[in-house]
Amino acid sequence: LIRDVDVFNGIKPGGIAIINTEKTASDFRVPEGVTVYTIDATTIALEELGLPITNTALMGAFAAATGEIGLEPLKGALRSRFAGSLAEKNIRAAERAYKLVGGAA
């Protein structure tokens, strides 16, 4: 998708992009004033959940990148949504991404 579509189109200076990739931010032509965080959410999901379902890892990355939600409220939401070991697997995925993006857990 990134090769075919200008994923940065419409992002204004001060904007943030979170990209699920093995690459680093320096591998992309990022518009001036835009902050890019890269996270291999697919690998995290496969390792923690056993499936390539990346949403909770990306939520962890979003929490760290933006500060819009803290890690503890995110973990609480995941515990409300999922039960037992599935909740804990999703929490681990979110925590890993949060830490990789630079959040202090």
mmCIF file of the C-alpha atoms, coordinates in Angstrom:
data_MODEL
# 
_entry.id   MODEL 
# 
loop_
_atom_site.group_PDB 
_atom_site.id 
_atom_site.type_symbol 
_atom_site.label_atom_id 
_atom_site.label_alt_id 
_atom_site.label_comp_id 
_atom_site.label_asym_id 
_atom_site.label_entity_id 
_atom_site.label_seq_id 
_atom_site.pdbx_PDB_ins_code 
_atom_site.Cartn_x 
_atom_site.Cartn_y 
_atom_site.Cartn_z 
_atom_site.occupancy 
_atom_site.B_iso_or_equiv 
_atom_site.pdbx_formal_charge 
_atom_site.auth_seq_id 
_atom_site.auth_comp_id 
_atom_site.auth_asym_id 
_atom_site.auth_atom_id 
_atom_site.pdbx_PDB_model_num 
ATOM 1   C CA . LEU A 1 1   ? 0.000   0.000   0.000  1.00 0.00 ? 1   LEU A CA 1 
ATOM 2   C CA . ILE A 1 2   ? 2.745   2.444   0.922  1.00 0.00 ? 2   ILE A CA 1 
ATOM 3   C CA . ARG A 1 3   ? 4.374   1.987   -2.504 1.00 0.00 ? 3   ARG A CA 1 
ATOM 4   C CA . ASP A 1 4   ? 1.115   2.648   -4.354 1.00 0.00 ? 4   ASP A CA 1 
ATOM 5   C CA . VAL A 1 5   ? -0.617  5.292   -2.260 1.00 0.00 ? 5   VAL A CA 1 
ATOM 6   C CA . ASP A 1 6   ? 0.679   8.537   -0.780 1.00 0.00 ? 6   ASP A CA 1 
ATOM 7   C CA . VAL A 1 7   ? -0.164  7.614   2.801  1.00 0.00 ? 7   VAL A CA 1 
ATOM 8   C CA . PHE A 1 8   ? 1.079   11.001  3.986  1.00 0.00 ? 8   PHE A CA 1 
ATOM 9   C CA . ASN A 1 9   ? -1.334  12.933  1.768  1.00 0.00 ? 9   ASN A CA 1 
ATOM 10  C CA . GLY A 1 10  ? -3.365  15.257  3.950  1.00 0.00 ? 10  GLY A CA 1 
ATOM 11  C CA . ILE A 1 11  ? -1.215  14.977  7.064  1.00 0.00 ? 11  ILE A CA 1 
ATOM 12  C CA . LYS A 1 12  ? -0.413  18.488  8.211  1.00 0.00 ? 12  LYS A CA 1 
ATOM 13  C CA . PRO A 1 13  ? 2.757   19.630  9.962  1.00 0.00 ? 13  PRO A CA 1 
ATOM 14  C CA . GLY A 1 14  ? 2.571   18.416  13.535 1.00 0.00 ? 14  GLY A CA 1 
ATOM 15  C CA . GLY A 1 15  ? 0.727   15.287  12.412 1.00 0.00 ? 15  GLY A CA 1 
ATOM 16  C CA . ILE A 1 16  ? 1.653   11.753  13.375 1.00 0.00 ? 16  ILE A CA 1 
ATOM 17  C CA . ALA A 1 17  ? 1.704   8.587   11.279 1.00 0.00 ? 17  ALA A CA 1 
ATOM 18  C CA . ILE A 1 18  ? 2.033   5.089   12.722 1.00 0.00 ? 18  ILE A CA 1 
ATOM 19  C CA . ILE A 1 19  ? 3.112   2.540   10.128 1.00 0.00 ? 19  ILE A CA 1 
ATOM 20  C CA . ASN A 1 20  ? 2.985   -1.227  10.577 1.00 0.00 ? 20  ASN A CA 1 
ATOM 21  C CA . THR A 1 21  ? 6.285   -2.235  9.002  1.00 0.00 ? 21  THR A CA 1 
ATOM 22  C CA . GLU A 1 22  ? 9.664   -3.787  9.673  1.00 0.00 ? 22  GLU A CA 1 
ATOM 23  C CA . LYS A 1 23  ? 11.278  -0.682  8.165  1.00 0.00 ? 23  LYS A CA 1 
ATOM 24  C CA . THR A 1 24  ? 12.393  2.413   10.038 1.00 0.00 ? 24  THR A CA 1 
ATOM 25  C CA . ALA A 1 25  ? 10.968  5.905   9.663  1.00 0.00 ? 25  ALA A CA 1 
ATOM 26  C CA . SER A 1 26  ? 14.085  6.948   7.726  1.00 0.00 ? 26  SER A CA 1 
ATOM 27  C CA . ASP A 1 27  ? 13.074  4.503   4.974  1.00 0.00 ? 27  ASP A CA 1 
ATOM 28  C CA . PHE A 1 28  ? 10.129  6.765   4.042  1.00 0.00 ? 28  PHE A CA 1 
ATOM 29  C CA . ARG A 1 29  ? 9.880   10.175  2.410  1.00 0.00 ? 29  ARG A CA 1 
ATOM 30  C CA . VAL A 1 30  ? 8.175   11.913  5.280  1.00 0.00 ? 30  VAL A CA 1 
ATOM 31  C CA . PRO A 1 31  ? 6.778   15.409  4.788  1.00 0.00 ? 31  PRO A CA 1 
ATOM 32  C CA . GLU A 1 32  ? 8.399   18.130  6.830  1.00 0.00 ? 32  GLU A CA 1 
ATOM 33  C CA . GLY A 1 33  ? 6.857   18.511  10.259 1.00 0.00 ? 33  GLY A CA 1 
ATOM 34  C CA . VAL A 1 34  ? 5.283   15.032  10.287 1.00 0.00 ? 34  VAL A CA 1 
ATOM 35  C CA . THR A 1 35  ? 6.389   12.515  12.894 1.00 0.00 ? 35  THR A CA 1 
ATOM 36  C CA . VAL A 1 36  ? 6.469   8.876   11.841 1.00 0.00 ? 36  VAL A CA 1 
ATOM 37  C CA . TYR A 1 37  ? 6.561   5.905   14.173 1.00 0.00 ? 37  TYR A CA 1 
ATOM 38  C CA . THR A 1 38  ? 7.187   2.475   12.728 1.00 0.00 ? 38  THR A CA 1 
ATOM 39  C CA . ILE A 1 39  ? 6.208   -0.675  14.544 1.00 0.00 ? 39  ILE A CA 1 
ATOM 40  C CA . ASP A 1 40  ? 6.213   -4.277  13.383 1.00 0.00 ? 40  ASP A CA 1 
ATOM 41  C CA . ALA A 1 41  ? 2.733   -4.892  14.740 1.00 0.00 ? 41  ALA A CA 1 
ATOM 42  C CA . THR A 1 42  ? 2.311   -8.015  12.621 1.00 0.00 ? 42  THR A CA 1 
ATOM 43  C CA . THR A 1 43  ? 5.257   -9.777  14.249 1.00 0.00 ? 43  THR A CA 1 
ATOM 44  C CA . ILE A 1 44  ? 4.118   -8.681  17.710 1.00 0.00 ? 44  ILE A CA 1 
ATOM 45  C CA . ALA A 1 45  ? 0.613   -10.006 17.025 1.00 0.00 ? 45  ALA A CA 1 
ATOM 46  C CA . LEU A 1 46  ? 1.914   -13.307 15.689 1.00 0.00 ? 46  LEU A CA 1 
ATOM 47  C CA . GLU A 1 47  ? 4.183   -13.769 18.700 1.00 0.00 ? 47  GLU A CA 1 
ATOM 48  C CA . GLU A 1 48  ? 1.606   -12.772 21.316 1.00 0.00 ? 48  GLU A CA 1 
ATOM 49  C CA . LEU A 1 49  ? -1.693  -13.881 19.770 1.00 0.00 ? 49  LEU A CA 1 
ATOM 50  C CA . GLY A 1 50  ? -0.611  -16.461 17.228 1.00 0.00 ? 50  GLY A CA 1 
ATOM 51  C CA . LEU A 1 51  ? -2.565  -14.532 14.585 1.00 0.00 ? 51  LEU A CA 1 
ATOM 52  C CA . PRO A 1 52  ? -1.743  -11.507 12.405 1.00 0.00 ? 52  PRO A CA 1 
ATOM 53  C CA . ILE A 1 53  ? -4.378  -9.358  14.106 1.00 0.00 ? 53  ILE A CA 1 
ATOM 54  C CA . THR A 1 54  ? -2.565  -6.083  14.671 1.00 0.00 ? 54  THR A CA 1 
ATOM 55  C CA . ASN A 1 55  ? -5.149  -3.774  16.211 1.00 0.00 ? 55  ASN A CA 1 
ATOM 56  C CA . THR A 1 56  ? -4.109  -4.014  19.867 1.00 0.00 ? 56  THR A CA 1 
ATOM 57  C CA . ALA A 1 57  ? -0.416  -3.604  19.064 1.00 0.00 ? 57  ALA A CA 1 
ATOM 58  C CA . LEU A 1 58  ? -1.269  -0.544  16.994 1.00 0.00 ? 58  LEU A CA 1 
ATOM 59  C CA . MET A 1 59  ? -3.408  0.815   19.840 1.00 0.00 ? 59  MET A CA 1 
ATOM 60  C CA . GLY A 1 60  ? -0.384  0.497   22.123 1.00 0.00 ? 60  GLY A CA 1 
ATOM 61  C CA . ALA A 1 61  ? 1.732   2.360   19.574 1.00 0.00 ? 61  ALA A CA 1 
ATOM 62  C CA . PHE A 1 62  ? -0.960  5.046   19.284 1.00 0.00 ? 62  PHE A CA 1 
ATOM 63  C CA . ALA A 1 63  ? -1.068  5.473   23.058 1.00 0.00 ? 63  ALA A CA 1 
ATOM 64  C CA . ALA A 1 64  ? 2.705   5.955   23.240 1.00 0.00 ? 64  ALA A CA 1 
ATOM 65  C CA . ALA A 1 65  ? 2.924   8.195   20.173 1.00 0.00 ? 65  ALA A CA 1 
ATOM 66  C CA . THR A 1 66  ? 0.095   10.550  21.061 1.00 0.00 ? 66  THR A CA 1 
ATOM 67  C CA . GLY A 1 67  ? -0.433  10.426  24.800 1.00 0.00 ? 67  GLY A CA 1 
ATOM 68  C CA . GLU A 1 68  ? -4.173  10.511  24.071 1.00 0.00 ? 68  GLU A CA 1 
ATOM 69  C CA . ILE A 1 69  ? -4.676  7.427   26.214 1.00 0.00 ? 69  ILE A CA 1 
ATOM 70  C CA . GLY A 1 70  ? -2.437  6.028   28.909 1.00 0.00 ? 70  GLY A CA 1 
ATOM 71  C CA . LEU A 1 71  ? -1.273  2.450   29.019 1.00 0.00 ? 71  LEU A CA 1 
ATOM 72  C CA . GLU A 1 72  ? -3.269  1.605   32.146 1.00 0.00 ? 72  GLU A CA 1 
ATOM 73  C CA . PRO A 1 73  ? -6.628  2.799   30.726 1.00 0.00 ? 73  PRO A CA 1 
ATOM 74  C CA . LEU A 1 74  ? -5.843  0.906   27.521 1.00 0.00 ? 74  LEU A CA 1 
ATOM 75  C CA . LYS A 1 75  ? -5.136  -2.254  29.501 1.00 0.00 ? 75  LYS A CA 1 
ATOM 76  C CA . GLY A 1 76  ? -8.415  -1.750  31.377 1.00 0.00 ? 76  GLY A CA 1 
ATOM 77  C CA . ALA A 1 77  ? -10.305 -1.440  28.102 1.00 0.00 ? 77  ALA A CA 1 
ATOM 78  C CA . LEU A 1 78  ? -8.686  -4.622  26.811 1.00 0.00 ? 78  LEU A CA 1 
ATOM 79  C CA . ARG A 1 79  ? -9.639  -6.472  30.000 1.00 0.00 ? 79  ARG A CA 1 
ATOM 80  C CA . SER A 1 80  ? -13.223 -5.252  29.526 1.00 0.00 ? 80  SER A CA 1 
ATOM 81  C CA . ARG A 1 81  ? -13.304 -6.417  25.919 1.00 0.00 ? 81  ARG A CA 1 
ATOM 82  C CA . PHE A 1 82  ? -11.502 -9.755  26.233 1.00 0.00 ? 82  PHE A CA 1 
ATOM 83  C CA . ALA A 1 83  ? -11.551 -12.469 28.882 1.00 0.00 ? 83  ALA A CA 1 
ATOM 84  C CA . GLY A 1 84  ? -8.801  -14.460 30.563 1.00 0.00 ? 84  GLY A CA 1 
ATOM 85  C CA . SER A 1 85  ? -5.740  -15.397 28.579 1.00 0.00 ? 85  SER A CA 1 
ATOM 86  C CA . LEU A 1 86  ? -6.977  -13.588 25.468 1.00 0.00 ? 86  LEU A CA 1 
ATOM 87  C CA . ALA A 1 87  ? -7.037  -10.342 27.446 1.00 0.00 ? 87  ALA A CA 1 
ATOM 88  C CA . GLU A 1 88  ? -3.520  -10.940 28.718 1.00 0.00 ? 88  GLU A CA 1 
ATOM 89  C CA . LYS A 1 89  ? -2.211  -11.758 25.231 1.00 0.00 ? 89  LYS A CA 1 
ATOM 90  C CA . ASN A 1 90  ? -3.706  -8.548  23.857 1.00 0.00 ? 90  ASN A CA 1 
ATOM 91  C CA . ILE A 1 91  ? -2.297  -6.571  26.776 1.00 0.00 ? 91  ILE A CA 1 
ATOM 92  C CA . ARG A 1 92  ? 1.175   -7.970  26.132 1.00 0.00 ? 92  ARG A CA 1 
ATOM 93  C CA . ALA A 1 93  ? 0.886   -6.976  22.468 1.00 0.00 ? 93  ALA A CA 1 
ATOM 94  C CA . ALA A 1 94  ? -0.186  -3.443  23.393 1.00 0.00 ? 94  ALA A CA 1 
ATOM 95  C CA . GLU A 1 95  ? 2.558   -3.135  26.027 1.00 0.00 ? 95  GLU A CA 1 
ATOM 96  C CA . ARG A 1 96  ? 5.289   -4.276  23.648 1.00 0.00 ? 96  ARG A CA 1 
ATOM 97  C CA . ALA A 1 97  ? 4.266   -1.780  20.994 1.00 0.00 ? 97  ALA A CA 1 
ATOM 98  C CA . TYR A 1 98  ? 3.898   0.966   23.594 1.00 0.00 ? 98  TYR A CA 1 
ATOM 99  C CA . LYS A 1 99  ? 7.439   0.389   24.842 1.00 0.00 ? 99  LYS A CA 1 
ATOM 100 C CA . LEU A 1 100 ? 8.901   0.119   21.332 1.00 0.00 ? 100 LEU A CA 1 
ATOM 101 C CA . VAL A 1 101 ? 7.391   3.446   20.315 1.00 0.00 ? 101 VAL A CA 1 
ATOM 102 C CA . GLY A 1 102 ? 8.859   5.044   23.398 1.00 0.00 ? 102 GLY A CA 1 
ATOM 103 C CA . GLY A 1 103 ? 6.166   5.015   26.032 1.00 0.00 ? 103 GLY A CA 1 
ATOM 104 C CA . ALA A 1 104 ? 7.244   4.574   29.633 1.00 0.00 ? 104 ALA A CA 1 
ATOM 105 C CA . ALA A 1 105 ? 5.383   1.583   31.030 1.00 0.00 ? 105 ALA A CA 1 
# 
